[in-house]
């Protein structure tokens, strides 16, 4: 994605937890509200939010971006574990799938619930 790390973080958390306001993002991240103002504008310009109101809610493009983040995370983890074949180490791949699902947005959620 062509957005900042803060925007990716916000996307993943909104994608997992649903609409979030600035107060939620500040509490969860420890970043100042001014940092989130820039991120909000960035997400709006990228076309990922329904509108500019609070709480921030993803539109279909934002949800697609969350899916791409999830797939990128899954691909990166698979690459790191490429020496562990699924036939020889099915337990490793079971853990991989659980870790990928539970680390997106730090709390897991609907994007991690896939079974493909």
MOHU-V643146 format. One record per pair of residues at least 4 apart in sequence whose ideal C-beta (glycine too) atoms are under 8 Angstrom apart, sorted by the first residue. I is the first residue (numbers start at 1). J is the second residue. Records with the same first field share a line. If there is no record, write none. Layout:
BEGIN
I: J / J
END
This chain:
BEGIN
1: 7 / 8 / 11 / 46 / 65 / 68 / 69
2: 46
3: 7 / 8 / 11 / 42 / 43 / 46 / 48 / 65
4: 8 / 39 / 42
5: 9
6: 10 / 29 / 31 / 35 / 36 / 38 / 39 / 42
7: 11 / 39 / 42 / 43 / 46 / 48
8: 12 / 69
9: 13 / 29
10: 14 / 20 / 25 / 36 / 39 / 43 / 56
11: 15 / 43 / 48 / 58 / 62 / 65 / 66 / 69
12: 16 / 66 / 69 / 70 / 104 / 105
13: 17 / 20 / 25 / 28 / 105 / 106 / 107
14: 18 / 19 / 20 / 56 / 57 / 58 / 62 / 66
15: 58 / 62 / 63 / 66 / 69 / 70 / 104 / 105 / 109 / 110 / 111
16: 66 / 104 / 105 / 106 / 107 / 108 / 109 / 110 / 111 / 112
17: 105 / 107 / 109
18: 57
19: 55 / 56 / 57 / 58
20: 24 / 25 / 28 / 55 / 56
21: 25 / 54 / 55 / 56
22: 26 / 33 / 36 / 37 / 40 / 54
23: 27
24: 28 / 55
25: 29 / 31 / 36
26: 30 / 31 / 32 / 33 / 36
31: 35 / 36
32: 36
33: 37
34: 38
35: 39
36: 40
37: 41
38: 42
39: 43
40: 44 / 49 / 52 / 56
41: 45
42: 46
43: 48 / 49 / 56 / 62
44: 48 / 49 / 52
46: 61 / 65
47: 59 / 61 / 62
48: 58 / 59 / 61 / 62 / 65
49: 56 / 57 / 58 / 59 / 62
50: 57 / 58 / 59
51: 57
58: 62 / 63 / 65 / 66
59: 63
60: 64
61: 65
62: 66
63: 67
64: 68
65: 69
66: 70 / 104 / 111
67: 71 / 111
68: 72
69: 73 / 104
70: 74 / 100 / 104 / 111 / 112
71: 75
72: 76
73: 77 / 100 / 103 / 104
74: 78 / 96 / 100
75: 79
76: 80
77: 81 / 96 / 99 / 100
78: 82 / 96
81: 92 / 93 / 96
84: 88 / 89 / 92 / 93
85: 89
86: 90 / 92 / 93
89: 93
90: 94
91: 95
92: 96
93: 97
94: 98
95: 99
96: 100
97: 101
98: 102
99: 103
100: 104 / 112
101: 108 / 109 / 111 / 112 / 113 / 114
102: 107 / 108 / 112
103: 108 / 112
104: 108 / 109 / 111 / 112
105: 109 / 111
108: 112
109: 113
END
